[in-house]
Amino acid sequence: MNRLPLLPAIFLVLVTLSSHAADRPNILWITSEDNSISWVSCYGSKNARTPNIDRLAKEGFRYTHCFDNAAVCAPTRATWITGHYAISLGTQPMRSRYQIPHNRIPYYPDLLQKAGYHIANGGKTDYNIGGRDDRGVWRVKGKFPKRQAGQNFFQIRNIGDSHESRAFPKKKGQVKTDPATMKLHSYHPDLPEMRMTYATYTDAVQRMDAKVGGILAQLKEDGHEEDTIVVYCSDHGGVLPRSKRFLYSSGIHCPLIVRIPEKWKNFWPAEKPGMTVDRIVSFVDMPKTFLSLAGARVPKSYQGRIFLGDGIEEAPKYHLSFRERADECADTVRGMRDHRYAYIRNYMPWVPNGQRLNYMWKMAGTGAWEKHYQEGKCNEVTGRFFRPRPSEEFYDTVKDFDNINNLAGDPAHKAKIEELKQAMRKKQLELFDSGLLPENMRLRRAEDNGMTIYEMVRDPKLYPLEKYLDFSDLALSRNPAHLDALVKAMKDSDEGIRYWATCGLFLLEDKAKPALKTLEKALADECTEVQMMAAWAMHRLGFESKAETTLAAVKKVARKDKPIFETILRLMNAIHPAKAAK
């Protein structure tokens, strides 16, 4: 059997632990890329078989409500390395590498090392943060040389076999799983290409599981099984279209399994191994938890909650997730859920979930799905991916894991919707949610004031978040009764308020005709984001020439606004089928 060595043999000579080290566990954190609970058999997967992860669950504790915060890798890893939600740092756009004040926000491996741990990462970093080299964070990179005698270790092993790229088309005969046996999510049309994508990815997940087994076998062989806490989770959900990058259950509901040796049974989160734990765990909780288990200093600024060990904190009632620019496609979404219900707020509802993202379209199933839609062959559920979205979505995730039955307008759920909305607003204010301005607008404002986005959003004069939340609510309501308020807001000195007012007028569609002169004036606004939204609104009202002239001028200067600009241009000229098939 081919095995990836956990540690070279020279490292693995058993040493006599010091009394100090013996009081603390080693920690092995195994991560796999891009797989939700839908791809792990002990969580009920109908496609993949993961016997090694399943065995780990029998020997440990399986968490039933673990959620990623970001649904995609780089913002997730920014959250992991800092113990801060990426939206609180300003590092949530994919591959942005925006700076943070490193003197105020320590990385958790620094604190583990100060506590005496040997820290090593043999896999992925991708922290999406500027000002510090990702690989330089770790004492050991890729290989694991000899530790000091008696030294505890914290090690990360990332497995890329389940990454999205492993679902790209394979040559004939390379796919082992029979596509005909695949069980599809209800939002996917039953197409040969979609089935083949499922089968290809099933193979990938099962290879990943074999790697997990190899790592665990090596740990046992090297004599560290009984002094090491093993944590397994994915880095977010996925991987098929509408899962990775999206805040639906298949995008953020992740496996989390923890195996704790008998000698630390006081850390067990349930009575005995093999049991499940229904505590809500967010990925932002993990750095605090690792530090607490290691007896290291836990910064007061860290935003998660310790979910394991003798420092365990009160379980959260809710989980917050976020989506913003993913590669070249702009978007802004926030999600708040409890054990059962999920509330989603679309801050750019005019764009469909199915924006054409180059990487996602490398899967054969995605392109086939789009073609199916363009030919008018999708039903109401499968076609929804390519249409503009409502401002609000609300799902019963127990009855509806696929999140296809939007209950936002159901009076029976009015109280729960309001509860989650208020919980979301409270959390956004607590975190200084940086996403209430378009990406380049907040970057401009930070740079103009000589500070990071993190610092800018904590200055109420530069970033009046409550005001932005209020005006975004006004805009997203699509209520003609707010027309006068939106027109008045177009004169505000804050370009952020003018942006939201323009969005509100755009969403009113024909009901915005009384504000035509205001929109026309906005074509010359000093803010490019306002210009672009005003031009699109004018275009929808039939003034194509003026809109196109404005957009042509904006194109020359709005280089950093390219994701928003190209999204508008693409959707403005999109060809949609007249009607979806019933």
C-alpha positions in Angstrom: 0.0 0.0 0.0 1.2 3.5 -0.9 1.2 5.6 2.2 2.1 9.3 2.7 4.4 9.3 5.7 3.0 11.4 8.6 6.5 11.8 9.9 9.9 10.5 8.7 11.3 7.6 10.7 13.9 9.7 12.3 11.1 11.8 13.8 9.1 8.9 14.9 11.4 7.4 17.5 9.3 7.5 20.6 10.6 9.8 23.3 9.9 10.1 26.9 7.6 13.0 27.3 8.2 15.6 29.9 5.6 15.9 32.6 4.5 19.2 31.0 4.1 17.8 27.6 2.3 14.8 28.9 -0.5 17.0 30.2 -1.2 18.2 26.7 -2.2 16.3 23.6 -0.7 16.2 20.2 -3.1 17.5 17.6 -3.4 16.1 14.1 -5.8 18.1 11.9 -6.8 16.3 8.7 -8.6 18.4 6.1 -10.1 17.4 2.8 -11.0 19.9 0.1 -14.4 20.7 -1.2 -16.7 17.9 0.2 -19.8 18.5 2.2 -21.6 16.0 4.4 -23.3 14.8 1.1 -20.1 13.0 0.2 -19.3 11.2 3.5 -21.1 7.9 4.0 -21.4 8.1 7.8 -23.4 11.3 7.2 -25.7 9.5 4.8 -24.1 9.9 1.4 -25.9 7.9 -1.3 -23.0 8.0 -3.7 -19.6 7.9 -2.1 -18.3 5.3 0.4 -15.8 6.5 3.0 -15.0 3.6 5.2 -11.9 5.2 6.8 -13.7 8.4 7.8 -16.7 6.2 9.0 -14.3 4.2 11.2 -12.9 7.4 12.6 -16.5 8.4 13.5 -17.0 5.1 15.3 -13.8 5.6 17.3 -14.6 9.3 18.0 -17.4 11.8 17.9 -19.3 12.9 14.8 -20.6 16.5 14.9 -23.9 16.9 13.1 -24.1 20.7 12.7 -20.6 21.9 11.6 -20.6 24.7 9.1 -18.1 26.6 7.0 -18.4 30.4 7.1 -17.3 31.1 3.5 -18.2 28.2 1.2 -14.9 28.6 -0.7 -11.2 28.0 0.2 -9.3 31.2 0.5 -11.8 33.2 2.7 -12.2 30.1 4.8 -8.5 29.8 5.4 -8.3 33.5 6.2 -10.8 32.8 8.9 -8.9 29.7 10.1 -5.5 31.3 10.4 -6.7 34.4 12.3 -9.6 33.2 14.3 -11.6 36.1 12.8 -14.5 36.0 10.3 -13.0 37.1 6.9 -15.8 39.7 6.6 -14.5 41.3 9.8 -11.0 41.4 8.4 -11.9 42.6 4.9 -10.3 39.6 3.3 -13.5 37.8 2.0 -13.1 38.4 -1.8 -11.4 35.4 -3.4 -7.6 35.8 -4.0 -7.7 39.4 -2.8 -4.7 39.3 -0.5 -5.8 42.5 1.3 -3.6 43.6 4.2 -4.6 43.3 7.9 -2.8 44.9 11.0 -0.6 41.9 11.8 0.6 43.5 15.0 -3.0 43.3 16.3 -4.1 39.9 14.9 -1.8 37.0 15.7 -2.0 33.8 13.7 -2.8 30.8 15.9 0.3 28.8 14.9 2.5 31.6 16.4 0.7 31.1 19.7 1.0 27.3 19.5 4.7 27.6 18.9 5.1 30.0 21.9 3.3 27.3 24.0 6.1 24.9 23.0 4.4 23.0 20.2 6.2 21.8 17.1 4.0 23.3 14.3 3.9 21.8 10.8 1.8 22.0 7.7 2.4 19.6 4.9 -0.3 20.9 2.7 -2.3 24.0 1.7 -2.0 27.5 3.1 -3.8 30.0 0.8 -4.6 32.4 3.6 -5.7 35.3 1.2 -4.0 37.9 3.4 -1.3 40.3 2.4 1.7 41.4 4.4 2.9 38.0 5.5 4.2 35.0 3.6 1.7 32.1 4.0 4.3 29.3 4.1 6.5 31.3 6.5 3.9 30.9 9.2 4.9 27.3 9.7 8.0 25.9 11.4 8.0 23.0 9.0 6.7 23.1 5.5 6.1 19.9 3.6 8.4 17.7 5.6 8.5 16.8 9.3 12.0 16.7 10.7 13.0 15.6 14.2 11.3 17.4 17.1 12.9 18.2 20.4 12.6 15.3 22.9 9.3 15.4 24.6 7.9 18.2 22.3 4.2 18.1 21.5 3.2 18.5 17.9 0.4 20.2 16.0 0.2 19.1 12.4 -2.0 19.7 9.4 -2.5 17.2 6.7 -4.5 18.6 3.8 -5.8 16.1 1.1 -6.5 17.6 -2.3 -7.9 14.5 -3.9 -11.5 15.7 -3.4 -10.9 19.2 -4.8 -13.2 20.6 -7.5 -10.6 20.0 -10.2 -10.9 16.2 -9.6 -14.5 16.5 -11.0 -13.3 17.7 -14.4 -13.8 15.4 -17.3 -11.6 12.2 -17.5 -10.6 10.1 -20.4 -12.8 7.1 -21.4 -12.3 4.2 -19.0 -10.8 6.3 -16.2 -14.0 6.7 -14.2 -14.7 3.6 -12.0 -18.1 4.5 -10.6 -21.1 3.8 -12.7 -22.9 7.1 -13.5 -26.2 5.2 -13.7 -26.1 4.6 -9.9 -25.7 8.3 -9.0 -28.3 10.0 -6.8 -28.6 13.6 -8.0 -29.5 16.6 -5.9 -33.1 17.8 -6.8 -31.8 21.1 -8.2 -29.7 19.3 -10.9 -31.3 18.1 -14.2 -30.8 14.4 -14.9 -28.3 14.7 -17.8 -25.6 12.2 -18.9 -22.9 14.9 -18.4 -24.2 15.6 -14.9 -24.2 11.9 -14.0 -20.7 11.5 -15.3 -19.5 14.5 -13.2 -21.1 13.0 -10.1 -19.4 9.6 -10.8 -16.0 11.3 -11.5 -16.2 13.1 -8.2 -17.3 10.0 -6.3 -14.1 8.4 -7.4 -12.2 11.4 -6.1 -13.8 11.4 -2.7 -13.1 7.7 -2.3 -9.4 8.3 -3.1 -9.5 11.0 -0.5 -10.9 8.6 2.0 -8.1 6.1 1.3 -5.6 8.9 2.1 -7.3 9.6 5.4 -6.9 5.9 6.2 -3.2 5.9 5.3 -2.5 8.9 7.6 -4.3 7.3 10.5 -2.5 4.0 9.9 0.9 5.8 10.0 0.0 7.6 13.2 -0.8 4.2 14.8 2.3 2.6 13.5 4.5 5.4 14.7 3.1 5.0 18.3 1.3 8.3 18.6 -2.3 7.1 18.3 -2.9 7.2 22.1 -1.4 10.7 22.7 -2.9 12.5 19.7 -6.3 14.1 19.2 -7.4 13.7 15.6 -9.7 16.2 14.0 -11.1 15.6 10.5 -13.2 18.1 8.5 -13.5 19.4 5.0 -12.5 23.0 4.2 -16.0 23.8 2.9 -18.9 22.1 1.0 -19.1 21.2 -2.6 -18.2 20.5 -5.2 -20.8 20.3 -7.9 -22.5 23.5 -9.2 -24.6 25.3 -6.6 -22.7 23.8 -3.7 -19.2 25.1 -3.4 -19.3 29.0 -3.3 -22.9 29.0 -2.2 -24.6 29.3 1.2 -27.0 26.4 0.8 -26.6 23.3 2.9 -24.5 21.5 0.3 -22.1 24.4 0.2 -21.5 25.0 3.9 -22.6 21.9 5.9 -19.4 20.1 6.5 -18.3 16.9 8.2 -16.5 17.2 11.5 -15.2 14.2 13.4 -13.0 14.3 16.5 -11.2 11.3 18.0 -9.9 11.8 21.5 -7.7 9.1 23.3 -8.8 7.6 26.5 -6.2 9.5 28.5 -8.1 12.7 27.7 -11.6 11.4 28.2 -12.3 14.5 30.2 -12.4 16.3 26.8 -15.0 13.9 25.4 -18.0 16.0 24.1 -20.4 13.0 24.7 -20.6 10.0 27.0 -18.6 7.6 24.8 -17.0 7.3 21.4 -19.3 6.6 18.5 -21.9 9.1 19.6 -23.0 12.2 17.8 -22.8 15.8 19.0 -25.5 18.3 17.8 -23.7 21.5 18.9 -23.4 24.1 16.2 -19.7 24.5 15.3 -18.5 27.2 12.9 -15.1 27.1 11.3 -14.2 30.3 13.1 -14.4 28.3 16.3 -11.4 26.0 15.4 -8.4 28.3 16.2 -9.7 29.1 19.7 -10.3 25.4 20.3 -6.9 24.3 19.2 -5.2 26.9 21.3 -7.3 26.0 24.4 -6.6 22.2 24.0 -2.9 23.1 23.8 -2.9 25.2 26.9 -1.8 28.2 24.8 -2.9 31.8 25.1 -6.2 32.5 23.5 -6.5 36.1 22.2 -9.5 38.0 23.4 -10.0 39.3 19.9 -10.6 35.8 18.4 -14.2 35.7 17.4 -15.2 32.0 17.6 -16.2 29.8 20.6 -14.2 26.9 22.1 -16.2 23.8 21.4 -14.0 21.1 23.0 -11.9 20.5 26.1 -11.8 21.9 29.6 -12.1 25.5 28.3 -15.4 24.8 26.4 -17.6 27.8 26.0 -21.4 28.1 25.7 -22.7 26.8 22.4 -23.8 29.4 19.8 -27.5 29.5 18.9 -26.8 30.6 15.3 -24.2 30.2 12.5 -23.2 33.1 10.2 -22.0 32.5 6.7 -21.0 34.8 3.9 -20.4 34.9 0.1 -18.7 37.6 -1.9 -16.6 37.7 -5.1 -15.6 34.2 -6.1 -12.8 34.5 -8.6 -14.2 36.7 -11.4 -17.8 36.8 -10.4 -19.1 39.5 -8.0 -21.8 38.8 -5.4 -22.7 39.6 -1.8 -24.7 37.2 0.3 -25.2 36.6 4.0 -26.7 33.6 5.7 -27.9 32.9 9.3 -29.1 29.5 10.5 -29.9 27.6 13.5 -30.2 23.8 13.9 -33.1 23.7 11.5 -33.8 26.9 9.6 -31.6 29.0 7.2 -32.2 32.6 6.3 -30.3 34.0 3.3 -30.0 37.6 2.3 -29.0 38.4 -1.3 -27.4 41.8 -1.4 -27.0 41.5 -5.2 -30.3 39.7 -6.2 -30.1 40.9 -9.7 -27.4 38.4 -10.5 -28.2 34.7 -10.7 -26.4 32.0 -8.7 -25.3 30.6 -12.1 -23.0 33.4 -13.1 -20.6 32.0 -15.6 -17.5 31.3 -13.5 -14.7 29.9 -15.7 -13.4 27.4 -13.2 -16.8 26.0 -12.3 -17.6 25.6 -16.0 -14.7 23.2 -16.4 -17.0 20.5 -15.0 -18.9 18.9 -17.9 -22.1 18.9 -15.8 -22.1 22.7 -15.5 -22.0 23.5 -19.2 -24.6 20.8 -20.0 -26.9 22.3 -17.3 -26.5 25.8 -18.8 -27.2 24.4 -22.3 -30.3 22.6 -21.0 -31.5 25.8 -19.5 -30.9 27.9 -22.6 -32.8 25.4 -24.7 -35.8 26.0 -22.4 -35.8 22.4 -21.0 -35.3 23.1 -17.3 -38.2 22.9 -14.9 -39.0 25.6 -12.3 -36.5 24.1 -9.8 -33.6 23.2 -12.1 -33.9 26.5 -14.0 -33.8 28.7 -10.9 -29.9 28.6 -10.8 -29.7 30.8 -13.9 -32.3 33.4 -13.0 -32.1 36.5 -10.8 -32.8 35.8 -7.1 -35.2 37.1 -4.5 -33.9 39.4 -1.9 -34.6 36.9 0.8 -34.6 33.1 1.1 -35.7 30.9 4.0 -35.5 27.1 4.2 -36.4 24.3 6.5 -33.1 22.4 6.2 -34.4 19.3 7.9 -37.3 18.7 5.5 -35.4 20.4 2.6 -31.7 19.8 2.7 -31.4 20.9 -0.9 -32.9 24.3 -0.1 -35.3 24.4 -3.0 -38.6 25.4 -1.2 -38.2 29.1 -0.4 -40.5 29.8 2.5 -39.6 33.5 2.9 -43.2 34.5 2.0 -44.9 32.0 4.3 -46.8 33.7 7.1 -46.3 30.6 9.3 -42.6 31.3 9.4 -42.8 35.0 9.9 -41.6 35.0 13.5 -38.6 32.7 12.8 -37.6 34.7 9.8 -37.6 37.9 11.8 -35.6 36.2 14.6 -32.9 35.1 12.1 -32.9 38.5 10.4 -32.3 40.3 13.7 -29.7 37.8 14.7 -27.9 38.4 11.4 -28.0 42.2 11.8 -26.7 41.9 15.4 -23.8 39.7 14.2 -23.0 42.0 11.3 -22.7 45.0 13.6 -20.6 42.9 16.1 -18.2 41.9 13.4 -18.0 45.2 11.5 -19.2 43.4 8.4 -17.1 45.0 5.6 -19.3 43.8 2.8 -22.0 46.5 2.8 -19.9 48.5 0.3 -18.8 47.1 -3.1 -15.3 45.6 -3.0 -13.4 48.4 -4.8 -15.3 51.1 -3.0 -14.2 49.9 0.4 -10.7 49.4 -0.9 -10.6 53.0 -2.2 -11.8 54.3 1.1 -9.2 52.4 3.1 -6.4 53.4 0.8 -7.5 57.1 0.7 -7.3 57.2 4.5 -4.0 55.3 4.7 -5.3 52.3 6.6 -6.4 48.7 6.1 -10.0 47.7 5.4 -10.0 46.2 8.9 -9.3 49.6 10.4 -11.5 51.6 8.1 -14.7 49.6 8.9 -14.1 50.2 12.6 -14.3 54.0 12.1 -18.0 55.0 12.2 -17.2 58.2 10.3 -15.7 56.3 7.4 -18.0 53.3 7.6 -21.4 54.0 9.2 -22.5 50.4 9.1 -25.9 50.8 10.7 -26.8 53.4 8.0 -25.7 51.0 5.3 -27.7 48.2 6.7 -30.8 50.4 6.9 -30.4 51.6 3.3 -29.7 48.2 1.9 -32.9 47.0 3.6 -34.7 49.9 1.9 -33.2 49.0 -1.5 -33.8 45.3 -1.3 -37.4 45.7 -0.2 -38.5 46.5 -3.8 -41.3 48.6 -2.3 -42.5 51.6 -4.5 -43.5 53.4 -1.3 -39.8 54.0 -0.7 -39.2 55.8 -4.1 -39.1 59.3 -2.6 -36.6 58.2 0.1 -34.4 56.6 -2.5 -34.4 59.7 -4.7 -33.5 61.8 -1.7 -30.7 59.5 -0.9 -29.2 60.0 -4.3 -28.1 63.4 -3.1 -26.2 62.0 -0.1 -22.5 62.9 0.2 -21.7 59.3 1.0 -21.1 57.3 -2.2 -22.2 54.2 -0.3 -25.6 55.6 0.4 -25.9 56.7 -3.3 -24.9 53.2 -4.4 -27.6 51.6 -2.3 -30.2 54.1 -3.5 -29.3 53.4 -7.1 -29.7 49.7 -6.4 -33.1 50.3 -4.9 -34.2 52.3 -8.0 -32.9 49.5 -10.3 -34.9 46.9 -8.4 -38.1 48.9 -8.7 -37.9 48.4 -12.5 -40.7 50.2 -14.3 -41.9 51.7 -11.0 -38.7 53.8 -11.0 -39.8 55.8 -14.1 -40.7 58.8 -11.9 -37.0 58.9 -10.9 -35.8 59.0 -14.5 -34.1 62.4 -14.2 -32.4 61.3 -11.0 -31.0 58.2 -12.7 -29.9 60.2 -15.7 -28.0 62.6 -13.5 -26.4 59.6 -11.7 -24.8 58.6 -15.1 -22.3 61.3 -14.3 -21.8 60.5 -10.6 -18.2 60.6 -9.5 -18.6 57.0 -8.1 -18.2 54.4 -10.9 -20.4 51.8 -9.0 -23.3 54.3 -9.0 -22.7 55.1 -12.7 -22.9 51.4 -13.6 -26.0 50.6 -11.7 -27.7 53.8 -13.0 -26.8 52.9 -16.5 -28.2 49.4 -16.1 -31.4 50.9 -14.7 -31.7 53.3 -17.6 -31.1 50.4 -20.0 -34.0 48.4 -18.5 -36.2 51.5 -18.8 -35.5 51.6 -22.6 -32.7 54.2 -22.7 -30.1 51.8 -24.2 -28.0 54.5 -26.0 -27.4 56.6 -22.9 -26.7 53.5 -20.8 -24.2 52.1 -23.3 -22.4 55.4 -23.7 -21.9 55.6 -19.9 -20.7 52.0 -19.6 -18.3 52.5 -22.4 -16.8 55.5 -20.5 -16.7 53.6 -17.2 -14.9 50.6 -18.8 -11.9 52.8 -19.4 -11.4 53.8 -15.8 -13.1 51.0 -13.7 -10.3 48.4 -13.9 -10.7 47.3 -10.3 -14.5 47.2 -10.7 -14.1 44.7 -13.5 -16.1 41.9 -11.8 -19.1 44.2 -11.3 -18.8 45.8 -14.7 -18.5 42.6 -16.6 -21.4 41.1 -14.6 -23.7 44.0 -15.5 -22.6 43.9 -19.2 -23.1 40.1 -19.4 -26.6 40.2 -17.8 -27.7 43.3 -19.7 -27.1 41.4 -22.9 -28.1 38.0 -21.7 -30.2 35.8 -23.9 -32.7 33.8 -21.8 -35.4 31.3 -22.9 -38.8 32.8 -23.1 -40.2 30.3 -20.7 -38.9 27.4 -18.7 -40.5 24.1 -19.5 -43.2 23.1 -17.0 
